[in-house]
Amino acid sequence: NLEMIKKILLIFIVSLLFNSLSYGAGTGAGERDEKIEKGSPEKGAYKLIKKAKKQEKKGKLKKAEKKYKRALDLLLEANKLTPGNPDILNYLGFTSRKTGDFEGAEAYYLMGLALNPNHNGINEYLGELYLQTNRKNLALERLNVLKVCNCDEYQELKDLIDGTKTSKY
């Protein structure tokens, strides 16, 4: 889809223009969490996402969606402050997907992978998006990337693909 490619390229180019790319390829979200400033938009977004996930589990979907939307706004702000951060792009993809913007989610995930092709979280969440949008073959590609990581993300995506775990998307 030409429009999707244009969107991805535009977002990627803008991110690169403002980016010093100080994040290493091996940086995981867990390492990054320790470096996030208190009171930053990124920290606020992560807190909202945690709360939204809990509400989702309780079946409070409307409340969860509101929190995901607020988190998305904070992540967009964080992305302006720290462009080209794969962790922020991962969560921009996640919150976009949770609020129903599948094209936007895919664009953010692909931008993150362009910066860090082995990012476990992005590969898992992109695989979930592909399952959600009936593109199992592409989800299998993401699983193949995760095969060597010896990580939870591999098993979670594998279980979703195999149907041994109910969807968490």
Secondary structure, 3 states (H helix, E strand, C coil): CHHHHHHHHHHHHHHHHCCCCCCCCCCCHHHHHCCCCCCCHHHHHHHHHHHHHHHHHCCCHHHHHHHHHHHHHHHHHHHHHCCCCHHHHHHHHHHHHHCCCHHHHHHHHHHHHHHCCCCHHHHHHHHHHHHHCCCHHHHHHHHHHHCCCCCHHHHHHHHHHHCCCCCCC
